[in-house]
Amino acid sequence: MKVLKIFLIVFLLFGYSQLKSDEKNYELKNKILKNIRCLICQGQSVYDSESDFASSIKLIVNKKIKEGMSEDEVYKFLREKYGDWVIYDPELNKNTYILWLLPLLLFVAGGAIIKKILIFKK
Amino acid sequence: MKNKINLIILLIFLIFCFTIFYKGLDNPNIYTPKTNIQRNLPIFKAKDFITNTNIDSAKVFAKDSYYIVNIWASWCIPCRKEHPLLMELNKNQSIKLVGLNYRDNLNNAMKFINEYGNPYTQILIDKDGTLAIEFGAYGVPETFLIDKNKKIIKKFVGPINKKILEEIKLIVK
C-alpha cells in the first residue's frame, strides 16, 4: 500500500512537471509565432494566418522548441532562411542602424529645438 | 552667427531625413525575396517517394555534381507549365534533379509523374511542408540551385521559364 502511495505521488509529480513544461512551450511557441511575419500574406503574423506557409512555419517552430532551441535560436534559424524581414522585431545590425537610431535622433533634435525656443523666450 | 549655424544644422538634418524617406519610396512595399543566396544545404531526413524508405540529406546530395531541388505538387498548376523544362534540364549530364513533393496526395503525385514524366533522380516527400521551410521556400513551385560545394547559390520563386533554364545551364557549364 505504501509503495502504491509513493508511486502515485511520483506519478502525479511527473505528470504535473510535464504539464507545466508543455504549457511553457506552448506560450513560447505563441510568443515566437506572433513575432514572425507571414511572408505570403498581407500584414499578418504567422500566428494569425492559416496559409500553407504559416502552418508549415508553425510546425517547424514547434519542432525546434521541442528540440531545445531557445527563442533567439529559432529567430536566428528563420532569419538565415528568409532574412531579417521575417521577424517583426528586427535586431540591431548594420542594415537596421538607421531604423533604430533615427527615432532617437529625431527625439534628441526635437528636444534640443524645444529647449532652444524656451531659452530664447525667457 | 550662432543662428546661422543652427539653421545650417537644421537644414542638413532635414536634407538627411528627406533623402532617407525619398530612398524609401523607391523600395517596393511588396516583399521580394533575394534570388542570389549563399547558404549551406539543410541537414534533414526525409522519405523517398518511390521506395517509401527514410533517407539522409547527405545521401541525397552525395555526388560531386550540381543539384536542382524543385518543389512541386500535383495540385499546383504552374508546376505543370514548368515540367517540360525540367524534363529538358534532366538531359543535362552535369546536373541532378531532386524533387520535393509538397503537401500532396501520393496517388495524385504518382499520376502526375506517370502523365508528365519523371525528370528527377530522386523524389522526397514533404507531407507537412516543413522540409520546404528548411530550404527557405515560400510555396510551390520553387527551385534551388546547389553547387558542388553543397551550397544553395540560387533560388527561383515561381515556375522556371526558358530564361531561367538558360541561366542554370550557363552556371553549371
Contacts between the chains, C-beta under 8 A, distances in Angstrom:
chain1	res1	chain2	res2	distance
A	39	B	31	5.7
A	39	B	33	7.8
A	39	B	138	5.9
A	40	B	138	5.6
A	40	B	139	6.4
A	52	B	103	6.2
A	52	B	129	5.9
A	52	B	139	6.4
A	53	B	129	7.6
A	53	B	138	5.9
A	53	B	139	6.0
A	55	B	128	7.9
A	55	B	129	7.1
A	56	B	128	6.4
A	56	B	129	3.3
A	56	B	130	5.5
A	56	B	132	6.6
A	56	B	133	5.0
A	57	B	133	6.2
A	59	B	128	5.4
A	59	B	129	7.4
A	59	B	130	5.2
A	60	B	130	4.8
A	60	B	133	4.9
A	60	B	134	7.5
A	63	B	130	6.8
A	80	B	39	6.9
A	80	B	136	7.9
A	81	B	39	7.8
A	81	B	133	6.9
A	81	B	134	7.6
A	81	B	135	7.7
A	81	B	136	3.7
A	82	B	33	7.6
A	82	B	136	6.0
A	83	B	33	7.8
A	83	B	34	6.7
A	85	B	31	6.0
A	98	B	20	6.5
A	102	B	17	7.9
A	102	B	20	7.0
A	106	B	17	7.8
A	109	B	13	6.0
A	113	B	10	7.8
A	116	B	6	7.3
